[in-house]
Amino acid sequence: MGVGVSNWRLAQAVSKVGQLGVVSGTALDQVLARRLQDGDPGGDIRRALANFPFPAMARRIQDALFIPGGKPPAAPYKPSSLPTVKGRNWVDELCIVANYVEVFLAREGHSNPVGINYLEKIQLPHLPSIYGAMLAGVAVVIVGAGIPVELPHVLDTLTTHQPVSYPIRVIGAQPDTDSRKVFDPAEYVGATAALPPLQRPDFLPIISADSLATMLLRRASGSVEGFIIEGPTAGGHNAPPRGQLQLTADGQPIYGARDVVNLEAMRKLGKPFWLAGAYATPERLREALAEGSAGVQIGTAFALCTESGLVPEARRELVRLALAGTAQVYTDRLASPTGFPFKVAQLPGSASDPQVYAQRHRVCDMGYLREVYLKEDGGFGYRCAAEPEASFLAKGGKPEELLGRKCICNGLLANIGLGQRLPDGRKEPYLLTLGDAMNDVGRFCTNGSLDYTAADVIRHLIG
């Protein structure tokens, strides 16, 4: 769920009551860095760092980023280091530690499994991030927004702390282009470090078509334990509609029969699957189980509960709109630099308002959704359609790719109270994503309250 919405507190709350709590693995390096710069209220991060198996690495991160008492509220966060295809990078080490911290905290206080979710579109941090999560004992790795055929092999290899590589998609790459990201744990932990035993987590790719499940089982470099089947009503990024693109009067993509996964075909594959997208009701849960599903994946209902990472004022306003029946979610086919449709919750004063976003200082200082391209000199370049227009065009980007693009990276960090201060002193505006079933969250509220818990959601679904 976005960045830091499904945080360790939410995942812990879900896992404690016997379900699989899943933390968002997106941008955890910046989530950790900014929490430390805010003074780590409560000391949770420092407690996790004290348990990190390689103390010298943990000390380097804490010494570089922790500010006792927190930075001044009007001061900007330190500039982030951006990952690259080649070479060892500070951000790789930060990814190891940040993913460890989030999973460690989610697992505290209980013995139930915890999972983590990554986006295949954000490839550069994959290897150090997964290694850090495995160091903390993550039980399940879920990956969406792409076709991650080599991730099973990555999981197999990292269990023994061995070097591993991963193919990075590069625009304009030639047959002889070496675009694999290489990660050797020994370069970070030291060749003489005592290496803890690691368990291989289950691998669950997110799919939107049964044909993709079949292809993954045939081509994957290792075992695939099951699938998450995510429909177009789910929040975040959606798969594009299949076939000729058709739009509603207000510009939203129209999904049809070709976008419905054949569950009979899924059952024949013999792998467990979970259904996602507007399944947060007892009736829909029973329907999913009757279709042979092992269960359902819930996003929006948990995103608006009290354990969620969303800032309380935004979360409560969204729940208020849902209780009034006036909540709206717009499937924006242009907003995301990935090119995937992206669900945007409509909230006054947020970046869902074109006038609010138009006033934002255009900057790309986080770079998670940058695409890698091959430069004329054979080196790698990085560009994002949400960066300043002149910069994007100078890097060979096409003018039509700029149309409607928004900086999702900075918007999602703002949603959890970690937004950057802009040069003019203003804060980054929220850019909130929820599923189409947002109006249904009122069922979890009692006596008109705007607050409900993760346990309330689970009790409503399964008693």
KOLTORDO-837969 format. One record per residue (C-alpha): x, y, z; residue number from 1. Coordinates in Angstrom, 1 decimal. Layout:
residues N
KESE     xx     yy     zz seq
KESE      X      Y      Z NUM
...
END
This chain:
residues 463
KESE     xx     yy     zz seq
KESE    0.0    0.0    0.0   1
KESE    1.8    3.1   -1.2   2
KESE    4.8    4.1    0.9   3
KESE    4.6    3.5    4.6   4
KESE    0.8    3.2    4.8   5
KESE    1.0   -0.5    5.4   6
KESE    3.8    0.1    8.0   7
KESE    5.2   -2.1   10.7   8
KESE    2.4   -1.2   13.1   9
KESE   -0.4   -2.2   10.8  10
KESE    1.4   -5.4    9.7  11
KESE    2.0   -6.3   13.3  12
KESE   -1.6   -5.7   14.2  13
KESE   -2.9   -7.9   11.4  14
KESE   -0.4  -10.7   12.1  15
KESE   -1.1  -10.7   15.8  16
KESE   -4.7  -11.8   15.2  17
KESE   -3.6  -14.6   13.0  18
KESE   -3.7  -13.2    9.5  19
KESE   -0.7  -12.3    7.3  20
KESE    0.4   -8.7    7.9  21
KESE    2.3   -7.3    5.0  22
KESE    4.5   -4.2    5.1  23
KESE    5.0   -2.1    2.0  24
KESE    8.6   -2.4    0.8  25
KESE    8.5    0.7   -1.4  26
KESE   10.9    3.5   -0.5  27
KESE   11.8    2.1    2.9  28
KESE   15.2    3.6    2.7  29
KESE   13.7    7.1    2.7  30
KESE   11.1    6.2    5.3  31
KESE   13.9    5.1    7.7  32
KESE   16.1    8.1    6.8  33
KESE   13.4   10.6    7.5  34
KESE   12.1    8.9   10.7  35
KESE   15.7    9.1   12.0  36
KESE   16.0   12.8   11.1  37
KESE   12.7   13.4   12.9  38
KESE   14.4   12.0   16.1  39
KESE   12.9    8.5   16.0  40
KESE   10.0    9.3   18.4  41
KESE    9.5    6.3   20.7  42
KESE   12.9    4.9   19.9  43
KESE   11.5    2.0   17.8  44
KESE   14.0    2.3   15.0  45
KESE   17.0    2.5   17.3  46
KESE   15.6   -0.6   19.1  47
KESE   15.5   -2.5   15.9  48
KESE   19.0   -1.2   14.9  49
KESE   20.4   -2.6   18.2  50
KESE   19.3   -6.0   17.0  51
KESE   20.7   -5.8   13.5  52
KESE   23.1   -8.7   13.0  53
KESE   25.9   -6.5   11.6  54
KESE   26.4   -3.7   14.3  55
KESE   28.9   -1.7   12.3  56
KESE   26.5   -1.2    9.4  57
KESE   23.7   -0.2   11.8  58
KESE   26.0    2.3   13.5  59
KESE   26.9    3.9   10.2  60
KESE   23.2    4.4    9.3  61
KESE   22.3    5.8   12.8  62
KESE   25.4    8.1   13.0  63
KESE   24.7    9.5    9.5  64
KESE   21.0   10.2    9.9  65
KESE   19.8   10.3   13.5  66
KESE   19.1   13.8   14.9  67
KESE   18.4   13.8   18.6  68
KESE   15.1   15.6   19.2  69
KESE   14.5   15.8   15.5  70
KESE   15.3   18.4   12.9  71
KESE   13.5   21.8   13.0  72
KESE   10.0   21.4   11.5  73
KESE   10.7   23.9    8.7  74
KESE   14.0   22.4    7.8  75
KESE   14.2   20.1    4.7  76
KESE   15.2   16.5    5.0  77
KESE   18.7   15.6    3.8  78
KESE   18.9   15.0    0.0  79
KESE   18.5   11.3   -0.8  80
KESE   21.0    9.2   -2.6  81
KESE   19.6    7.6   -5.7  82
KESE   20.3    4.0   -6.7  83
KESE   22.3    3.1   -9.8  84
KESE   22.7    0.1  -12.1  85
KESE   26.4   -0.4  -11.4  86
KESE   28.6    0.1   -8.4  87
KESE   28.2   -0.1   -4.7  88
KESE   26.0    2.7   -3.4  89
KESE   25.2    4.2    0.0  90
KESE   21.5    3.7   -0.7  91
KESE   22.0    0.0   -1.1  92
KESE   23.3   -0.3    2.5  93
KESE   20.4    1.9    3.6  94
KESE   18.0   -0.4    1.9  95
KESE   19.4   -3.5    3.7  96
KESE   19.0   -1.8    7.1  97
KESE   15.6   -0.2    6.4  98
KESE   14.0   -3.4    5.2  99
KESE   15.3   -5.2    8.2 100
KESE   14.0   -2.6   10.6 101
KESE   10.5   -2.6    9.1 102
KESE   10.1   -6.4    9.2 103
KESE   11.8   -6.8   12.6 104
KESE    9.3   -4.3   14.1 105
KESE    6.4   -6.0   12.4 106
KESE    7.4   -9.3   13.9 107
KESE    7.9   -8.1   17.4 108
KESE    5.6   -9.4   20.1 109
KESE    4.2  -12.5   18.3 110
KESE    5.3  -15.6   16.4 111
KESE    3.1  -15.3   13.4 112
KESE    4.4  -14.7    9.8 113
KESE    4.9  -11.3    8.2 114
KESE    5.2  -10.5    4.5 115
KESE    6.6   -7.7    2.4 116
KESE    5.4   -6.2   -0.9 117
KESE    7.6   -4.8   -3.7 118
KESE    7.0   -3.3   -7.1 119
KESE    8.8   -4.9  -10.1 120
KESE    8.7   -1.4  -11.7 121
KESE   11.1   -0.3   -9.0 122
KESE   13.9   -2.7   -9.8 123
KESE   17.1   -1.0   -8.6 124
KESE   16.6   -1.5   -4.9 125
KESE   15.3   -5.1   -5.2 126
KESE   18.4   -7.1   -4.1 127
KESE   19.6   -5.2   -1.0 128
KESE   16.0   -4.7    0.1 129
KESE   15.1   -8.3   -0.1 130
KESE   18.3   -9.3    1.7 131
KESE   17.5   -6.9    4.5 132
KESE   13.9   -8.3    4.8 133
KESE   15.3  -11.9    4.9 134
KESE   17.7  -11.0    7.6 135
KESE   14.7  -10.0    9.7 136
KESE   12.9  -13.3    8.9 137
KESE   10.3  -12.2    6.4 138
KESE    8.0  -15.1    5.5 139
KESE    6.4  -14.0    2.2 140
KESE    7.7  -11.8   -0.6 141
KESE    4.9  -10.4   -2.8 142
KESE    5.8   -8.6   -6.1 143
KESE    3.5   -6.7   -8.4 144
KESE    3.6   -4.2  -11.4 145
KESE    5.7   -6.4  -13.6 146
KESE    6.8   -9.9  -14.5 147
KESE    9.5  -10.9  -11.9 148
KESE   10.6  -14.3  -13.4 149
KESE   14.1  -14.2  -11.8 150
KESE   13.0  -13.3   -8.2 151
KESE   12.6  -17.0   -7.1 152
KESE   16.3  -17.6   -7.9 153
KESE   17.2  -14.4   -6.0 154
KESE   15.4  -15.8   -2.9 155
KESE   17.2  -19.1   -3.3 156
KESE   20.6  -17.6   -3.6 157
KESE   20.3  -15.1   -0.8 158
KESE   19.5  -17.8    1.7 159
KESE   23.2  -18.7    1.6 160
KESE   24.4  -15.0    1.5 161
KESE   25.8  -15.6   -2.0 162
KESE   26.3  -12.9   -4.7 163
KESE   23.3  -12.5   -7.0 164
KESE   22.3  -10.3   -9.9 165
KESE   19.0   -9.0  -11.4 166
KESE   18.1   -7.8  -14.9 167
KESE   17.3   -4.1  -15.1 168
KESE   15.1   -2.9  -17.9 169
KESE   17.0   -0.3  -19.9 170
KESE   15.4    1.7  -22.7 171
KESE   17.5    1.4  -25.9 172
KESE   19.6   -1.5  -24.6 173
KESE   21.6   -3.5  -27.1 174
KESE   22.1   -7.3  -27.1 175
KESE   25.6   -6.8  -25.6 176
KESE   24.5   -4.3  -22.9 177
KESE   25.3   -5.5  -19.5 178
KESE   22.4   -4.1  -17.5 179
KESE   22.3   -6.5  -14.6 180
KESE   22.4   -5.2  -11.1 181
KESE   24.9   -7.1   -9.0 182
KESE   24.7   -7.5   -5.2 183
KESE   27.2   -9.3   -3.1 184
KESE   26.3   -9.4    0.7 185
KESE   30.0   -9.8    1.6 186
KESE   30.8   -6.3    0.3 187
KESE   28.4   -4.8    2.9 188
KESE   28.7   -7.1    5.9 189
KESE   32.4   -8.0    5.6 190
KESE   33.9  -11.3    4.5 191
KESE   34.6  -12.4    8.1 192
KESE   31.2  -11.5    9.6 193
KESE   29.3  -14.3   11.3 194
KESE   26.4  -14.9    8.9 195
KESE   23.0  -15.8   10.4 196
KESE   21.0  -18.7    8.9 197
KESE   18.3  -17.4    6.5 198
KESE   15.0  -19.1    5.6 199
KESE   13.7  -18.7    2.0 200
KESE   10.4  -16.8    2.0 201
KESE    7.5  -17.9   -0.1 202
KESE    7.1  -16.0   -3.4 203
KESE    3.7  -14.7   -4.4 204
KESE    3.6  -12.6   -7.6 205
KESE    0.6  -10.3   -8.2 206
KESE   -1.1  -11.0  -11.5 207
KESE   -4.1   -9.7  -13.4 208
KESE   -4.4  -12.5  -16.0 209
KESE   -4.4  -16.3  -15.7 210
KESE   -2.1  -16.5  -18.7 211
KESE    0.5  -14.5  -16.7 212
KESE    0.3  -17.1  -13.9 213
KESE    0.9  -19.9  -16.5 214
KESE    3.8  -18.1  -18.0 215
KESE    5.4  -17.4  -14.6 216
KESE    5.2  -21.1  -13.6 217
KESE    6.9  -22.0  -16.9 218
KESE    9.6  -19.4  -16.9 219
KESE   10.3  -18.6  -13.2 220
KESE   13.8  -19.4  -12.1 221
KESE   12.6  -21.2   -9.0 222
KESE    9.5  -22.1   -7.1 223
KESE    6.4  -19.9   -7.1 224
KESE    4.2  -20.7   -4.0 225
KESE    1.0  -19.0   -5.1 226
KESE   -0.5  -15.9   -6.7 227
KESE   -2.3  -12.7   -5.7 228
KESE   -5.0  -12.0   -8.3 229
KESE   -5.6   -8.3   -8.3 230
KESE   -8.6   -6.8  -10.1 231
KESE   -8.9   -3.2  -11.5 232
KESE  -10.9   -2.0   -8.5 233
KESE   -7.9   -2.4   -6.2 234
KESE   -6.0    0.7   -5.1 235
KESE   -2.5    1.8   -6.2 236
KESE   -1.3    0.8   -9.6 237
KESE   -3.6   -1.2  -11.8 238
KESE   -2.8   -3.3  -14.9 239
KESE   -3.8   -1.5  -18.1 240
KESE   -7.1   -2.8  -19.7 241
KESE   -6.6   -5.5  -22.3 242
KESE   -7.4   -4.7  -25.9 243
KESE   -8.3   -1.4  -27.4 244
KESE   -8.2    1.4  -24.8 245
KESE  -11.6    2.9  -24.1 246
KESE  -12.3    5.8  -21.7 247
KESE  -15.2    7.1  -19.7 248
KESE  -16.4   10.6  -20.3 249
KESE  -14.1   11.9  -17.5 250
KESE  -11.1   10.0  -18.9 251
KESE  -10.9    6.8  -16.8 252
KESE  -10.0    3.5  -18.5 253
KESE  -12.8    1.1  -19.0 254
KESE  -12.2   -2.5  -18.0 255
KESE  -14.2   -5.4  -19.6 256
KESE  -14.6   -9.1  -19.8 257
KESE  -11.1   -9.7  -21.0 258
KESE   -9.8   -8.2  -17.7 259
KESE  -11.6  -10.9  -15.6 260
KESE   -9.2  -13.7  -14.6 261
KESE  -10.4  -17.2  -15.4 262
KESE  -10.6  -18.8  -12.0 263
KESE  -11.2  -22.2  -13.4 264
KESE   -7.8  -22.0  -15.2 265
KESE   -6.3  -20.8  -11.9 266
KESE   -7.6  -23.8  -10.0 267
KESE   -6.2  -26.2  -12.6 268
KESE   -2.7  -24.8  -12.0 269
KESE   -2.8  -26.3   -8.5 270
KESE   -1.3  -23.3   -6.7 271
KESE   -3.1  -21.4   -3.9 272
KESE   -4.4  -17.9   -4.9 273
KESE   -5.8  -14.9   -3.1 274
KESE   -8.3  -12.5   -4.6 275
KESE   -7.8   -8.7   -4.3 276
KESE   -9.9   -5.7   -5.2 277
KESE  -13.2   -4.9   -3.2 278
KESE  -13.2   -8.1   -1.2 279
KESE  -13.6   -6.5    2.3 280
KESE  -17.1   -7.8    3.1 281
KESE  -18.1  -11.2    4.6 282
KESE  -20.2  -11.9    1.4 283
KESE  -17.2  -11.3   -0.9 284
KESE  -14.9  -13.3    1.3 285
KESE  -17.4  -16.3    1.1 286
KESE  -17.6  -15.8   -2.6 287
KESE  -13.8  -15.9   -3.0 288
KESE  -13.6  -19.1   -0.8 289
KESE  -16.3  -20.7   -2.9 290
KESE  -14.3  -20.1   -6.0 291
KESE  -11.4  -22.0   -4.6 292
KESE   -9.4  -19.0   -3.3 293
KESE   -7.2  -19.5   -0.3 294
KESE   -8.4  -16.1    1.0 295
KESE   -8.4  -12.4    0.1 296
KESE   -6.0   -9.5    0.1 297
KESE   -7.4   -6.4    1.8 298
KESE   -6.0   -2.9    1.2 299
KESE   -8.3    0.1    1.4 300
KESE  -10.0   -1.0    4.6 301
KESE   -6.7   -1.4    6.4 302
KESE   -5.3    1.8    4.8 303
KESE   -8.0    3.8    6.7 304
KESE   -7.7    2.1   10.1 305
KESE   -5.9    3.7   13.1 306
KESE   -2.7    1.6   12.7 307
KESE   -2.2    2.8    9.2 308
KESE    0.6    5.1    8.4 309
KESE   -1.6    7.8    6.9 310
KESE   -1.5   11.1    8.7 311
KESE   -4.5   11.1   11.0 312
KESE   -6.1   14.3    9.6 313
KESE   -6.1   12.9    6.0 314
KESE   -7.3    9.5    7.2 315
KESE  -10.2   10.8    9.2 316
KESE  -11.3   13.2    6.4 317
KESE  -11.3   10.3    4.0 318
KESE  -13.4    8.2    6.4 319
KESE  -15.7   11.2    6.9 320
KESE  -16.3   11.3    3.1 321
KESE  -16.9    7.6    3.0 322
KESE  -19.5    7.8    5.8 323
KESE  -21.2   10.6    3.9 324
KESE  -21.2    8.5    0.8 325
KESE  -19.3   11.2   -1.1 326
KESE  -15.9    9.6   -1.3 327
KESE  -14.5    9.4   -4.9 328
KESE  -11.5    7.5   -6.4 329
KESE  -10.3    8.4   -9.9 330
KESE   -8.4    5.9  -12.0 331
KESE   -5.9    8.2  -13.5 332
KESE   -4.2    6.7  -16.6 333
KESE   -1.6    9.5  -16.8 334
KESE   -0.6   10.3  -13.3 335
KESE    2.0    7.6  -12.7 336
KESE    5.4    7.8  -14.6 337
KESE    5.2    4.0  -14.8 338
KESE    2.6    4.3  -17.5 339
KESE    0.2    2.1  -15.4 340
KESE   -3.2    3.4  -14.4 341
KESE   -3.1    4.8  -10.8 342
KESE   -6.0    5.2   -8.4 343
KESE   -6.1    8.7   -6.8 344
KESE   -8.4    9.4   -3.9 345
KESE  -10.1   12.8   -4.4 346
KESE   -9.3   15.0   -1.4 347
KESE   -9.6   18.8   -1.3 348
KESE   -6.2   20.5   -0.9 349
KESE   -4.3   17.4   -2.1 350
KESE   -2.5   16.8   -5.4 351
KESE   -5.7   15.2   -6.7 352
KESE   -6.7   18.9   -7.3 353
KESE   -5.0   20.0  -10.6 354
KESE   -4.7   23.5   -9.3 355
KESE   -2.9   22.4   -6.2 356
KESE   -0.5   20.2   -8.1 357
KESE    0.1   23.0  -10.7 358
KESE    1.5   25.2   -7.9 359
KESE    4.0   22.5   -6.8 360
KESE    7.7   23.1   -7.5 361
KESE    8.5   20.4  -10.1 362
KESE   11.5   18.3   -8.8 363
KESE   12.6   14.7   -8.9 364
KESE   14.8   14.2   -5.8 365
KESE   13.8   10.6   -4.9 366
KESE   13.8    8.8   -8.3 367
KESE   12.1    5.5   -7.5 368
KESE   10.1    5.6  -10.7 369
KESE   12.9    6.8  -13.0 370
KESE   13.4    4.7  -16.1 371
KESE   16.9    3.7  -17.1 372
KESE   18.0    4.4  -20.6 373
KESE   21.2    3.8  -22.6 374
KESE   23.1    7.0  -23.4 375
KESE   24.9    7.7  -26.7 376
KESE   28.3    7.1  -24.9 377
KESE   27.1    3.6  -23.7 378
KESE   26.5    4.7  -20.1 379
KESE   23.3    4.6  -18.2 380
KESE   21.0    7.6  -17.9 381
KESE   18.0    8.1  -15.6 382
KESE   14.9   10.1  -16.3 383
KESE   11.4   10.5  -15.0 384
KESE    8.4   12.0  -16.7 385
KESE    7.5   13.8  -13.4 386
KESE   10.9   15.6  -13.2 387
KESE   11.4   19.2  -14.6 388
KESE   10.3   19.2  -18.2 389
KESE   13.5   20.7  -19.7 390
KESE   15.6   18.1  -17.9 391
KESE   13.4   15.2  -19.1 392
KESE   13.5   16.4  -22.7 393
KESE   17.2   16.9  -22.6 394
KESE   17.6   13.3  -21.6 395
KESE   15.7   12.2  -24.7 396
KESE   12.2   11.9  -23.2 397
KESE    9.3   12.6  -25.5 398
KESE    7.1   15.6  -24.9 399
KESE    3.9   13.5  -25.0 400
KESE    5.2   11.5  -22.0 401
KESE    5.0   14.6  -19.8 402
KESE    1.3   14.9  -20.2 403
KESE   -0.5   14.6  -16.9 404
KESE    2.4   13.0  -15.0 405
KESE    2.7   13.6  -11.2 406
KESE    5.4   13.0   -8.7 407
KESE    4.1   10.0   -6.9 408
KESE    7.2    9.4   -4.9 409
KESE    7.0   12.7   -3.0 410
KESE    3.2   12.6   -2.8 411
KESE    3.2    9.2   -1.1 412
KESE    5.9   10.3    1.5 413
KESE    3.7   13.3    2.3 414
KESE    0.8   11.0    3.0 415
KESE    2.6    9.5    6.0 416
KESE    3.9   12.8    7.4 417
KESE    7.3   12.6    5.8 418
KESE    6.9   15.0    3.0 419
KESE    9.8   17.2    1.9 420
KESE    9.9   20.9    2.4 421
KESE    9.7   22.6   -1.0 422
KESE   12.1   25.5   -1.8 423
KESE    9.3   28.0   -1.3 424
KESE    8.8   26.7    2.3 425
KESE    5.6   24.8    1.6 426
KESE    5.1   21.1    2.2 427
KESE    4.6   18.5   -0.5 428
KESE    0.8   18.0   -1.0 429
KESE   -0.7   14.6   -0.3 430
KESE   -1.3   12.2   -3.2 431
KESE   -3.5    9.5   -1.8 432
KESE   -4.4    6.2   -3.4 433
KESE   -7.2    3.9   -2.3 434
KESE   -9.4    1.3   -4.0 435
KESE  -12.9    1.8   -5.6 436
KESE  -14.5    0.3   -2.4 437
KESE  -13.5    3.3   -0.4 438
KESE  -17.1    4.3    0.3 439
KESE  -17.7    0.9    2.0 440
KESE  -15.3    1.5    5.0 441
KESE  -18.2    3.0    7.0 442
KESE  -19.2   -0.6    7.8 443
KESE  -16.2   -0.8   10.2 444
KESE  -17.1    2.4   12.1 445
KESE  -19.4    2.4   15.2 446
KESE  -21.5    5.3   16.4 447
KESE  -20.3    7.6   13.7 448
KESE  -16.7    7.4   14.9 449
KESE  -14.0    8.2   12.3 450
KESE  -11.6    5.7   13.9 451
KESE  -11.6    1.9   13.6 452
KESE   -8.8   -0.7   14.0 453
KESE   -7.3   -3.5   12.0 454
KESE   -8.9   -5.9   14.4 455
KESE  -12.3   -4.3   13.7 456
KESE  -11.9   -5.1   10.0 457
KESE  -10.9   -8.7   10.6 458
KESE  -13.8   -9.2   13.1 459
KESE  -16.2   -7.9   10.6 460
KESE  -14.9  -10.2    7.9 461
KESE  -14.5  -13.5    9.8 462
KESE  -16.2  -13.0   13.2 463
END
